[in-house]
Amino acid sequence: MMEFLHIGIDLFFGFISLFFVTKILGKTQLNQITTFDFISALVLGELVGNAVFDEKDGFGKIIFAVFLWGLLIFILERITQKWKGSRAFLEGQPTIVINRGKILKKQMKENKLDINQLQHLLRSKGAFSIKEVEYAILETDGTISVLKKPPYDYPLRQDFQIHGTNVYLTRTFIIDGEVVWDNVKEAGFNENWLVKELQKHNIHRYEDVFYAEWNEKEGLHVQTYE
């Protein structure tokens, strides 16, 4: 009887500890889980499981282990928020794997993604043929975002005998006051062009821009800090 009571008490405090850790870390840990987040969840579960079924460990050690691990994850999240340059290394960054209907083999190889996995991810987005896809972006959480070619978009334009128009990929140029120069150069622009475009919005410093994106149809969209 005492053994069941001991397990029950440990489980209760383990549950409370995990609850508060998840509340502190925020909702994004649940709906945008990365590989590191997944491993962290396994470690937290293992810590609680070992403490519950090990008679030498009590609820005190459960709380200590869970909150220490949660603190380390919290510190990591704060680092990525404060030092934007660390995000690509610690969290990864989205990768274009299909560009204008063509599969980019180099990017797939770098992300350990084979053609069968790509097809599986595309089917999960309703694209059952690669020829239907104009752009596909592999996100940091392992999911894929798909922009279909106009004839295959829903509702099907060809069903209504409506000619499709070109689709345009939106590129992120500025995040939290820092310019993503790789995206600017891939779009065919340089710093002089970006400075002139920002001046049209009465903006003279990159640091004043919270977010800026660009596509061929609508041009540059800028949002400053409130």
Stockholm file with secondary structure:
# STOCKHOLM 1.0

chainA/1-226         MMEFLHIGIDLFFGFISLFFVTKILGKTQLNQITTFDFISALVLGELVGNAVFDEKDGFGKIIFAVFLWGLLIFILERITQKWKGSRAFLEGQPTIVINRGKILKKQMKENKLDINQLQHLLRSKGAFSIKEVEYAILETDGTISVLKKPPYDYPLRQDFQIHGTNVYLTRTFIIDGEVVWDNVKEAGFNENWLVKELQKHNIHRYEDVFYAEWNEKEGLHVQTYE
#=GR chainA/1-226 SS CHHHHHHHHHHHHHHHHHHHHHHHHCTHHHHTCCHHHHHHHHHHHHHHHHHHHCTTCCHHHHHHHHHHHHHHHHHHHHHHHHCGGGHHHHHCCCEEEEETTEECHHHHHHTTCCHHHHHHHHHTTTCCSGGGEEEEEECTTSCEEEEECGGGSSSCGGGGTCCCCCCCCCEEEEETTEECHHHHHHTTCCHHHHHHHHHHTTCCCGGGEEEEEEETTTEEEEEECC
#=GC SS_cons         CHHHHHHHHHHHHHHHHHHHHHHHHCTHHHHTCCHHHHHHHHHHHHHHHHHHHCTTCCHHHHHHHHHHHHHHHHHHHHHHHHCGGGHHHHHCCCEEEEETTEECHHHHHHTTCCHHHHHHHHHTTTCCSGGGEEEEEECTTSCEEEEECGGGSSSCGGGGTCCCCCCCCCEEEEETTEECHHHHHHTTCCHHHHHHHHHHTTCCCGGGEEEEEEETTTEEEEEECC
//
